[in-house]
Protein backbone atom coordinates (compact mmCIF):
# COMPACT_ATOMS: atom_id res chain seq x y z
CA UNK A 1 0.00 0.00 0.00
CA UNK A 2 2.82 2.42 0.77
CA UNK A 3 5.47 1.03 -1.58
CA UNK A 4 5.34 0.05 -5.20
CA UNK A 5 3.49 1.25 -8.25
CA UNK A 6 0.44 3.48 -7.85
CA UNK A 7 -2.80 2.18 -9.30
CA UNK A 8 -4.23 3.74 -12.45
CA UNK A 9 -7.48 5.73 -12.26
CA UNK A 10 -9.64 2.81 -13.48
CA UNK A 11 -7.80 -0.41 -12.58
CA UNK A 12 -10.84 -2.68 -13.11
CA UNK A 13 -11.89 -1.03 -16.40
CA UNK A 14 -15.32 -0.31 -14.91
CA UNK A 15 -17.73 1.59 -17.15
CA UNK A 16 -19.67 3.83 -14.74
CA UNK A 17 -19.20 7.57 -14.26
CA UNK A 18 -17.37 7.41 -10.93
CA UNK A 19 -14.40 5.90 -12.78
CA UNK A 20 -14.05 9.00 -15.01
CA UNK A 21 -12.81 11.14 -12.10
CA UNK A 22 -9.20 11.48 -11.04
CA UNK A 23 -7.68 9.47 -8.18
CA UNK A 24 -8.02 10.86 -5.58
CA UNK A 25 -11.17 12.65 -6.74
CA UNK A 26 -11.32 16.45 -6.56
CA UNK A 27 -13.64 18.07 -4.01
CA UNK A 28 -16.51 18.41 -6.50
CA UNK A 29 -15.89 14.93 -8.06
CA UNK A 30 -16.13 15.91 -11.75
CA UNK A 31 -13.82 18.93 -11.89
CA UNK A 32 -16.57 21.54 -12.09
CA UNK A 33 -18.42 20.12 -15.09
CA UNK A 34 -21.49 17.94 -15.37
CA UNK A 35 -20.72 14.63 -17.10
CA UNK A 36 -22.77 13.69 -20.16
CA UNK A 37 -24.02 10.10 -20.34
CA UNK A 38 -24.11 8.44 -23.79
CA UNK A 39 -24.14 4.73 -22.87
CA UNK A 40 -25.54 2.37 -20.27
CA UNK A 41 -23.58 1.50 -17.12
CA UNK A 42 -22.64 -2.06 -18.16
CA UNK A 43 -21.48 -1.92 -21.77
CA UNK A 44 -19.03 -4.81 -22.19
CA UNK A 45 -18.19 -6.70 -25.38
CA UNK A 46 -19.54 -3.95 -27.65
CA UNK A 47 -18.94 -4.69 -31.37
CA UNK A 48 -16.88 -1.93 -33.01
CA UNK A 49 -15.60 -0.51 -29.71
CA UNK A 50 -11.85 0.21 -29.50
CA UNK A 51 -11.69 -1.60 -26.12
CA UNK A 52 -13.69 -4.50 -24.72
CA UNK A 53 -15.88 -2.02 -22.86
CA UNK A 54 -17.50 1.39 -23.41
CA UNK A 55 -17.58 4.04 -20.68
CA UNK A 56 -20.86 5.82 -19.95
CA UNK A 57 -19.22 9.09 -21.01
CA UNK A 58 -17.81 7.75 -24.33
CA UNK A 59 -19.63 8.91 -27.47
CA UNK A 60 -22.14 6.46 -28.89
CA UNK A 61 -20.77 3.91 -31.36
CA UNK A 62 -22.47 3.59 -34.72
CA UNK A 63 -23.73 0.02 -35.13
CA UNK A 64 -21.89 -2.05 -37.72
CA UNK A 65 -24.02 -3.17 -40.68
PDB file with one MODEL, atoms N, CA, C and O in Angstrom:
MODEL        1
ATOM      1  N   UNK A   1       0.819  -1.188   0.000  1.00  0.00           N
ATOM      2  CA  UNK A   1       0.000   0.000   0.000  1.00  0.00           C
ATOM      3  C   UNK A   1       0.866   1.257   0.000  1.00  0.00           C
ATOM      4  O   UNK A   1       0.507   2.251  -0.631  1.00  0.00           O
ATOM      5  N   UNK A   2       1.982   1.226   0.686  1.00  0.00           N
ATOM      6  CA  UNK A   2       2.820   2.417   0.769  1.00  0.00           C
ATOM      7  C   UNK A   2       3.990   2.361  -0.200  1.00  0.00           C
ATOM      8  O   UNK A   2       4.562   3.400  -0.528  1.00  0.00           O
ATOM      9  N   UNK A   3       4.352   1.195  -0.657  1.00  0.00           N
ATOM     10  CA  UNK A   3       5.475   1.035  -1.582  1.00  0.00           C
ATOM     11  C   UNK A   3       4.973   0.434  -2.881  1.00  0.00           C
ATOM     12  O   UNK A   3       3.932  -0.222  -2.916  1.00  0.00           O
ATOM     13  N   UNK A   4       5.705   0.659  -3.923  1.00  0.00           N
ATOM     14  CA  UNK A   4       5.344   0.051  -5.200  1.00  0.00           C
ATOM     15  C   UNK A   4       4.627   1.018  -6.123  1.00  0.00           C
ATOM     16  O   UNK A   4       4.503   2.212  -5.849  1.00  0.00           O
ATOM     17  N   UNK A   5       4.161   0.455  -7.225  1.00  0.00           N
ATOM     18  CA  UNK A   5       3.490   1.251  -8.247  1.00  0.00           C
ATOM     19  C   UNK A   5       2.128   1.723  -7.783  1.00  0.00           C
ATOM     20  O   UNK A   5       1.405   0.991  -7.107  1.00  0.00           O
ATOM     21  N   UNK A   6       1.773   2.961  -8.150  1.00  0.00           N
ATOM     22  CA  UNK A   6       0.440   3.477  -7.849  1.00  0.00           C
ATOM     23  C   UNK A   6      -0.545   2.916  -8.862  1.00  0.00           C
ATOM     24  O   UNK A   6      -0.200   2.679 -10.019  1.00  0.00           O
ATOM     25  N   UNK A   7      -1.760   2.710  -8.415  1.00  0.00           N
ATOM     26  CA  UNK A   7      -2.800   2.180  -9.297  1.00  0.00           C
ATOM     27  C   UNK A   7      -3.231   3.252 -10.295  1.00  0.00           C
ATOM     28  O   UNK A   7      -3.151   4.446 -10.007  1.00  0.00           O
ATOM     29  N   UNK A   8      -3.685   2.821 -11.456  1.00  0.00           N
ATOM     30  CA  UNK A   8      -4.232   3.742 -12.446  1.00  0.00           C
ATOM     31  C   UNK A   8      -5.620   4.185 -11.998  1.00  0.00           C
ATOM     32  O   UNK A   8      -6.173   3.622 -11.053  1.00  0.00           O
ATOM     33  N   UNK A   9      -6.189   5.186 -12.665  1.00  0.00           N
ATOM     34  CA  UNK A   9      -7.485   5.730 -12.262  1.00  0.00           C
ATOM     35  C   UNK A   9      -8.624   4.714 -12.356  1.00  0.00           C
ATOM     36  O   UNK A   9      -9.559   4.776 -11.557  1.00  0.00           O
ATOM     37  N   UNK A  10      -8.571   3.797 -13.297  1.00  0.00           N
ATOM     38  CA  UNK A  10      -9.644   2.814 -13.478  1.00  0.00           C
ATOM     39  C   UNK A  10      -9.028   1.417 -13.593  1.00  0.00           C
ATOM     40  O   UNK A  10      -9.006   0.847 -14.684  1.00  0.00           O
ATOM     41  N   UNK A  11      -8.527   0.858 -12.485  1.00  0.00           N
ATOM     42  CA  UNK A  11      -7.803  -0.414 -12.576  1.00  0.00           C
ATOM     43  C   UNK A  11      -8.660  -1.600 -12.986  1.00  0.00           C
ATOM     44  O   UNK A  11      -8.125  -2.576 -13.511  1.00  0.00           O
ATOM     45  N   UNK A  12      -9.965  -1.556 -12.768  1.00  0.00           N
ATOM     46  CA  UNK A  12     -10.844  -2.676 -13.110  1.00  0.00           C
ATOM     47  C   UNK A  12     -11.556  -2.468 -14.442  1.00  0.00           C
ATOM     48  O   UNK A  12     -12.377  -3.293 -14.840  1.00  0.00           O
ATOM     49  N   UNK A  13     -11.250  -1.377 -15.131  1.00  0.00           N
ATOM     50  CA  UNK A  13     -11.894  -1.026 -16.396  1.00  0.00           C
ATOM     51  C   UNK A  13     -13.413  -1.042 -16.248  1.00  0.00           C
ATOM     52  O   UNK A  13     -14.131  -1.580 -17.090  1.00  0.00           O
ATOM     53  N   UNK A  14     -13.882  -0.440 -15.157  1.00  0.00           N
ATOM     54  CA  UNK A  14     -15.317  -0.308 -14.913  1.00  0.00           C
ATOM     55  C   UNK A  14     -15.868   0.777 -15.829  1.00  0.00           C
ATOM     56  O   UNK A  14     -15.127   1.658 -16.265  1.00  0.00           O
ATOM     57  N   UNK A  15     -17.166   0.718 -16.122  1.00  0.00           N
ATOM     58  CA  UNK A  15     -17.731   1.594 -17.146  1.00  0.00           C
ATOM     59  C   UNK A  15     -18.573   2.742 -16.606  1.00  0.00           C
ATOM     60  O   UNK A  15     -19.042   3.567 -17.389  1.00  0.00           O
ATOM     61  N   UNK A  16     -18.780   2.821 -15.296  1.00  0.00           N
ATOM     62  CA  UNK A  16     -19.675   3.835 -14.741  1.00  0.00           C
ATOM     63  C   UNK A  16     -18.960   5.156 -14.495  1.00  0.00           C
ATOM     64  O   UNK A  16     -17.730   5.214 -14.462  1.00  0.00           O
ATOM     65  N   UNK A  17     -19.741   6.211 -14.324  1.00  0.00           N
ATOM     66  CA  UNK A  17     -19.205   7.569 -14.259  1.00  0.00           C
ATOM     67  C   UNK A  17     -18.190   7.806 -13.155  1.00  0.00           C
ATOM     68  O   UNK A  17     -17.278   8.612 -13.337  1.00  0.00           O
ATOM     69  N   UNK A  18     -18.314   7.136 -12.017  1.00  0.00           N
ATOM     70  CA  UNK A  18     -17.368   7.409 -10.930  1.00  0.00           C
ATOM     71  C   UNK A  18     -15.938   7.067 -11.306  1.00  0.00           C
ATOM     72  O   UNK A  18     -15.004   7.541 -10.660  1.00  0.00           O
ATOM     73  N   UNK A  19     -15.745   6.248 -12.347  1.00  0.00           N
ATOM     74  CA  UNK A  19     -14.400   5.897 -12.777  1.00  0.00           C
ATOM     75  C   UNK A  19     -13.830   6.903 -13.783  1.00  0.00           C
ATOM     76  O   UNK A  19     -12.712   6.712 -14.263  1.00  0.00           O
ATOM     77  N   UNK A  20     -14.565   7.962 -14.112  1.00  0.00           N
ATOM     78  CA  UNK A  20     -14.046   9.001 -15.007  1.00  0.00           C
ATOM     79  C   UNK A  20     -13.370  10.121 -14.236  1.00  0.00           C
ATOM     80  O   UNK A  20     -12.771  11.007 -14.845  1.00  0.00           O
ATOM     81  N   UNK A  21     -13.451  10.104 -12.906  1.00  0.00           N
ATOM     82  CA  UNK A  21     -12.806  11.143 -12.104  1.00  0.00           C
ATOM     83  C   UNK A  21     -11.364  10.754 -11.824  1.00  0.00           C
ATOM     84  O   UNK A  21     -10.963   9.606 -12.019  1.00  0.00           O
ATOM     85  N   UNK A  22     -10.600  11.721 -11.368  1.00  0.00           N
ATOM     86  CA  UNK A  22      -9.197  11.477 -11.036  1.00  0.00           C
ATOM     87  C   UNK A  22      -9.100  10.727  -9.712  1.00  0.00           C
ATOM     88  O   UNK A  22     -10.062  10.688  -8.945  1.00  0.00           O
ATOM     89  N   UNK A  23      -7.942  10.135  -9.445  1.00  0.00           N
ATOM     90  CA  UNK A  23      -7.679   9.473  -8.179  1.00  0.00           C
ATOM     91  C   UNK A  23      -6.549  10.203  -7.482  1.00  0.00           C
ATOM     92  O   UNK A  23      -5.450  10.271  -8.032  1.00  0.00           O
ATOM     93  N   UNK A  24      -6.764  10.745  -6.310  1.00  0.00           N
ATOM     94  CA  UNK A  24      -8.023  10.864  -5.576  1.00  0.00           C
ATOM     95  C   UNK A  24      -8.932  11.880  -6.256  1.00  0.00           C
ATOM     96  O   UNK A  24      -8.451  12.782  -6.942  1.00  0.00           O
ATOM     97  N   UNK A  25     -10.237  11.741  -6.073  1.00  0.00           N
ATOM     98  CA  UNK A  25     -11.167  12.648  -6.744  1.00  0.00           C
ATOM     99  C   UNK A  25     -11.078  14.059  -6.194  1.00  0.00           C
ATOM    100  O   UNK A  25     -10.812  14.245  -5.006  1.00  0.00           O
ATOM    101  N   UNK A  26     -11.300  15.069  -7.054  1.00  0.00           N
ATOM    102  CA  UNK A  26     -11.325  16.447  -6.564  1.00  0.00           C
ATOM    103  C   UNK A  26     -12.543  16.661  -5.664  1.00  0.00           C
ATOM    104  O   UNK A  26     -13.439  15.818  -5.614  1.00  0.00           O
ATOM    105  N   UNK A  27     -12.572  17.774  -4.966  1.00  0.00           N
ATOM    106  CA  UNK A  27     -13.636  18.069  -4.011  1.00  0.00           C
ATOM    107  C   UNK A  27     -15.023  17.970  -4.644  1.00  0.00           C
ATOM    108  O   UNK A  27     -15.950  17.473  -4.005  1.00  0.00           O
ATOM    109  N   UNK A  28     -15.183  18.429  -5.875  1.00  0.00           N
ATOM    110  CA  UNK A  28     -16.506  18.409  -6.505  1.00  0.00           C
ATOM    111  C   UNK A  28     -16.700  17.199  -7.425  1.00  0.00           C
ATOM    112  O   UNK A  28     -17.650  17.179  -8.208  1.00  0.00           O
ATOM    113  N   UNK A  29     -15.843  16.212  -7.351  1.00  0.00           N
ATOM    114  CA  UNK A  29     -15.886  14.928  -8.062  1.00  0.00           C
ATOM    115  C   UNK A  29     -15.646  14.998  -9.563  1.00  0.00           C
ATOM    116  O   UNK A  29     -14.867  14.194 -10.075  1.00  0.00           O
ATOM    117  N   UNK A  30     -16.270  15.912 -10.292  1.00  0.00           N
ATOM    118  CA  UNK A  30     -16.135  15.913 -11.749  1.00  0.00           C
ATOM    119  C   UNK A  30     -15.422  17.151 -12.273  1.00  0.00           C
ATOM    120  O   UNK A  30     -15.592  17.510 -13.438  1.00  0.00           O
ATOM    121  N   UNK A  31     -14.630  17.808 -11.437  1.00  0.00           N
ATOM    122  CA  UNK A  31     -13.820  18.926 -11.889  1.00  0.00           C
ATOM    123  C   UNK A  31     -14.615  20.144 -12.336  1.00  0.00           C
ATOM    124  O   UNK A  31     -14.153  20.894 -13.195  1.00  0.00           O
ATOM    125  N   UNK A  32     -15.792  20.355 -11.776  1.00  0.00           N
ATOM    126  CA  UNK A  32     -16.571  21.542 -12.090  1.00  0.00           C
ATOM    127  C   UNK A  32     -17.463  21.432 -13.308  1.00  0.00           C
ATOM    128  O   UNK A  32     -18.106  22.413 -13.681  1.00  0.00           O
ATOM    129  N   UNK A  33     -17.524  20.275 -13.939  1.00  0.00           N
ATOM    130  CA  UNK A  33     -18.422  20.122 -15.094  1.00  0.00           C
ATOM    131  C   UNK A  33     -19.385  18.954 -14.843  1.00  0.00           C
ATOM    132  O   UNK A  33     -19.078  18.035 -14.084  1.00  0.00           O
ATOM    133  N   UNK A  34     -20.515  19.005 -15.474  1.00  0.00           N
ATOM    134  CA  UNK A  34     -21.492  17.938 -15.368  1.00  0.00           C
ATOM    135  C   UNK A  34     -21.213  16.908 -16.449  1.00  0.00           C
ATOM    136  O   UNK A  34     -21.196  17.258 -17.630  1.00  0.00           O
ATOM    137  N   UNK A  35     -20.994  15.645 -16.085  1.00  0.00           N
ATOM    138  CA  UNK A  35     -20.716  14.635 -17.100  1.00  0.00           C
ATOM    139  C   UNK A  35     -21.943  14.359 -17.965  1.00  0.00           C
ATOM    140  O   UNK A  35     -23.079  14.449 -17.500  1.00  0.00           O
ATOM    141  N   UNK A  36     -21.698  14.024 -19.222  1.00  0.00           N
ATOM    142  CA  UNK A  36     -22.767  13.688 -20.161  1.00  0.00           C
ATOM    143  C   UNK A  36     -22.754  12.175 -20.355  1.00  0.00           C
ATOM    144  O   UNK A  36     -21.706  11.589 -20.626  1.00  0.00           O
ATOM    145  N   UNK A  37     -23.913  11.547 -20.217  1.00  0.00           N
ATOM    146  CA  UNK A  37     -24.024  10.097 -20.342  1.00  0.00           C
ATOM    147  C   UNK A  37     -24.518   9.745 -21.740  1.00  0.00           C
ATOM    148  O   UNK A  37     -25.558  10.234 -22.181  1.00  0.00           O
ATOM    149  N   UNK A  38     -23.758   8.885 -22.441  1.00  0.00           N
ATOM    150  CA  UNK A  38     -24.111   8.437 -23.788  1.00  0.00           C
ATOM    151  C   UNK A  38     -24.448   6.957 -23.840  1.00  0.00           C
ATOM    152  O   UNK A  38     -25.122   6.507 -24.767  1.00  0.00           O
ATOM    153  N   UNK A  39     -23.981   6.186 -22.846  1.00  0.00           N
ATOM    154  CA  UNK A  39     -24.140   4.729 -22.871  1.00  0.00           C
ATOM    155  C   UNK A  39     -24.650   4.233 -21.527  1.00  0.00           C
ATOM    156  O   UNK A  39     -24.641   4.964 -20.536  1.00  0.00           O
ATOM    157  N   UNK A  40     -25.090   2.990 -21.508  1.00  0.00           N
ATOM    158  CA  UNK A  40     -25.541   2.370 -20.269  1.00  0.00           C
ATOM    159  C   UNK A  40     -24.372   2.081 -19.346  1.00  0.00           C
ATOM    160  O   UNK A  40     -23.218   2.190 -19.759  1.00  0.00           O
ATOM    161  N   UNK A  41     -24.655   1.709 -18.089  1.00  0.00           N
ATOM    162  CA  UNK A  41     -23.584   1.499 -17.123  1.00  0.00           C
ATOM    163  C   UNK A  41     -22.805   0.198 -17.304  1.00  0.00           C
ATOM    164  O   UNK A  41     -21.710   0.076 -16.755  1.00  0.00           O
ATOM    165  N   UNK A  42     -23.315  -0.764 -18.040  1.00  0.00           N
ATOM    166  CA  UNK A  42     -22.643  -2.061 -18.158  1.00  0.00           C
ATOM    167  C   UNK A  42     -22.481  -2.452 -19.618  1.00  0.00           C
ATOM    168  O   UNK A  42     -23.068  -3.434 -20.073  1.00  0.00           O
ATOM    169  N   UNK A  43     -21.689  -1.687 -20.348  1.00  0.00           N
ATOM    170  CA  UNK A  43     -21.483  -1.924 -21.775  1.00  0.00           C
ATOM    171  C   UNK A  43     -20.153  -2.655 -21.982  1.00  0.00           C
ATOM    172  O   UNK A  43     -19.107  -2.028 -22.152  1.00  0.00           O
ATOM    173  N   UNK A  44     -20.211  -3.984 -21.965  1.00  0.00           N
ATOM    174  CA  UNK A  44     -19.028  -4.810 -22.185  1.00  0.00           C
ATOM    175  C   UNK A  44     -19.215  -5.629 -23.462  1.00  0.00           C
ATOM    176  O   UNK A  44     -20.337  -6.007 -23.801  1.00  0.00           O
ATOM    177  N   UNK A  45     -18.125  -5.901 -24.165  1.00  0.00           N
ATOM    178  CA  UNK A  45     -18.191  -6.704 -25.384  1.00  0.00           C
ATOM    179  C   UNK A  45     -18.970  -6.022 -26.494  1.00  0.00           C
ATOM    180  O   UNK A  45     -19.726  -6.678 -27.210  1.00  0.00           O
ATOM    181  N   UNK A  46     -18.798  -4.718 -26.649  1.00  0.00           N
ATOM    182  CA  UNK A  46     -19.538  -3.950 -27.645  1.00  0.00           C
ATOM    183  C   UNK A  46     -18.851  -4.084 -29.004  1.00  0.00           C
ATOM    184  O   UNK A  46     -17.679  -3.729 -29.124  1.00  0.00           O
ATOM    185  N   UNK A  47     -19.546  -4.587 -30.039  1.00  0.00           N
ATOM    186  CA  UNK A  47     -18.944  -4.690 -31.371  1.00  0.00           C
ATOM    187  C   UNK A  47     -18.561  -3.308 -31.902  1.00  0.00           C
ATOM    188  O   UNK A  47     -19.356  -2.371 -31.822  1.00  0.00           O
ATOM    189  N   UNK A  48     -17.359  -3.179 -32.436  1.00  0.00           N
ATOM    190  CA  UNK A  48     -16.882  -1.927 -33.007  1.00  0.00           C
ATOM    191  C   UNK A  48     -16.225  -0.997 -32.006  1.00  0.00           C
ATOM    192  O   UNK A  48     -15.711   0.051 -32.394  1.00  0.00           O
ATOM    193  N   UNK A  49     -16.227  -1.353 -30.724  1.00  0.00           N
ATOM    194  CA  UNK A  49     -15.599  -0.514 -29.706  1.00  0.00           C
ATOM    195  C   UNK A  49     -14.085  -0.704 -29.740  1.00  0.00           C
ATOM    196  O   UNK A  49     -13.614  -1.810 -30.004  1.00  0.00           O
ATOM    197  N   UNK A  50     -13.311   0.354 -29.477  1.00  0.00           N
ATOM    198  CA  UNK A  50     -11.848   0.213 -29.503  1.00  0.00           C
ATOM    199  C   UNK A  50     -11.311  -0.641 -28.354  1.00  0.00           C
ATOM    200  O   UNK A  50     -10.222  -1.205 -28.465  1.00  0.00           O
ATOM    201  N   UNK A  51     -12.060  -0.746 -27.249  1.00  0.00           N
ATOM    202  CA  UNK A  51     -11.690  -1.603 -26.117  1.00  0.00           C
ATOM    203  C   UNK A  51     -12.802  -2.627 -25.943  1.00  0.00           C
ATOM    204  O   UNK A  51     -13.778  -2.616 -26.693  1.00  0.00           O
ATOM    205  N   UNK A  52     -12.666  -3.492 -24.985  1.00  0.00           N
ATOM    206  CA  UNK A  52     -13.692  -4.498 -24.718  1.00  0.00           C
ATOM    207  C   UNK A  52     -14.906  -3.899 -24.007  1.00  0.00           C
ATOM    208  O   UNK A  52     -15.920  -4.576 -23.840  1.00  0.00           O
ATOM    209  N   UNK A  53     -14.813  -2.675 -23.599  1.00  0.00           N
ATOM    210  CA  UNK A  53     -15.880  -2.019 -22.859  1.00  0.00           C
ATOM    211  C   UNK A  53     -16.072  -0.597 -23.367  1.00  0.00           C
ATOM    212  O   UNK A  53     -15.201  -0.053 -24.046  1.00  0.00           O
ATOM    213  N   UNK A  54     -17.214   0.008 -23.037  1.00  0.00           N
ATOM    214  CA  UNK A  54     -17.501   1.395 -23.410  1.00  0.00           C
ATOM    215  C   UNK A  54     -17.909   2.131 -22.141  1.00  0.00           C
ATOM    216  O   UNK A  54     -18.823   1.702 -21.437  1.00  0.00           O
ATOM    217  N   UNK A  55     -17.238   3.229 -21.852  1.00  0.00           N
ATOM    218  CA  UNK A  55     -17.582   4.036 -20.679  1.00  0.00           C
ATOM    219  C   UNK A  55     -18.909   4.748 -20.909  1.00  0.00           C
ATOM    220  O   UNK A  55     -19.298   4.990 -22.052  1.00  0.00           O
ATOM    221  N   UNK A  56     -19.602   5.082 -19.824  1.00  0.00           N
ATOM    222  CA  UNK A  56     -20.857   5.818 -19.947  1.00  0.00           C
ATOM    223  C   UNK A  56     -20.643   7.164 -20.629  1.00  0.00           C
ATOM    224  O   UNK A  56     -21.538   7.649 -21.321  1.00  0.00           O
ATOM    225  N   UNK A  57     -19.490   7.767 -20.449  1.00  0.00           N
ATOM    226  CA  UNK A  57     -19.223   9.087 -21.013  1.00  0.00           C
ATOM    227  C   UNK A  57     -18.639   9.046 -22.415  1.00  0.00           C
ATOM    228  O   UNK A  57     -18.469  10.100 -23.029  1.00  0.00           O
ATOM    229  N   UNK A  58     -18.322   7.854 -22.953  1.00  0.00           N
ATOM    230  CA  UNK A  58     -17.813   7.745 -24.327  1.00  0.00           C
ATOM    231  C   UNK A  58     -18.929   8.064 -25.320  1.00  0.00           C
ATOM    232  O   UNK A  58     -20.090   7.752 -25.051  1.00  0.00           O
ATOM    233  N   UNK A  59     -18.609   8.674 -26.452  1.00  0.00           N
ATOM    234  CA  UNK A  59     -19.634   8.908 -27.473  1.00  0.00           C
ATOM    235  C   UNK A  59     -20.236   7.597 -27.948  1.00  0.00           C
ATOM    236  O   UNK A  59     -19.592   6.549 -27.897  1.00  0.00           O
ATOM    237  N   UNK A  60     -21.470   7.665 -28.406  1.00  0.00           N
ATOM    238  CA  UNK A  60     -22.142   6.463 -28.893  1.00  0.00           C
ATOM    239  C   UNK A  60     -21.414   5.899 -30.108  1.00  0.00           C
ATOM    240  O   UNK A  60     -20.868   6.648 -30.918  1.00  0.00           O
ATOM    241  N   UNK A  61     -21.410   4.588 -30.229  1.00  0.00           N
ATOM    242  CA  UNK A  61     -20.771   3.909 -31.363  1.00  0.00           C
ATOM    243  C   UNK A  61     -21.852   3.601 -32.387  1.00  0.00           C
ATOM    244  O   UNK A  61     -22.925   3.099 -32.053  1.00  0.00           O
ATOM    245  N   UNK A  62     -21.547   3.912 -33.635  1.00  0.00           N
ATOM    246  CA  UNK A  62     -22.471   3.586 -34.724  1.00  0.00           C
ATOM    247  C   UNK A  62     -22.506   2.082 -34.893  1.00  0.00           C
ATOM    248  O   UNK A  62     -21.446   1.462 -34.982  1.00  0.00           O
ATOM    249  N   UNK A  63     -23.675   1.471 -34.940  1.00  0.00           N
ATOM    250  CA  UNK A  63     -23.732   0.018 -35.126  1.00  0.00           C
ATOM    251  C   UNK A  63     -23.177  -0.396 -36.485  1.00  0.00           C
ATOM    252  O   UNK A  63     -23.393   0.270 -37.497  1.00  0.00           O
ATOM    253  N   UNK A  64     -22.458  -1.513 -36.477  1.00  0.00           N
ATOM    254  CA  UNK A  64     -21.886  -2.047 -37.725  1.00  0.00           C
ATOM    255  C   UNK A  64     -23.001  -2.735 -38.515  1.00  0.00           C
ATOM    256  O   UNK A  64     -23.855  -3.409 -37.939  1.00  0.00           O
ATOM    257  N   UNK A  65     -22.984  -2.559 -39.834  1.00  0.00           N
ATOM    258  CA  UNK A  65     -24.016  -3.174 -40.676  1.00  0.00           C
ATOM    259  C   UNK A  65     -23.542  -4.469 -41.231  1.00  0.00           C
ATOM    260  O   UNK A  65     -24.275  -5.132 -41.964  1.00  0.00           O
TER     261      UNK A  65
ENDMDL
END
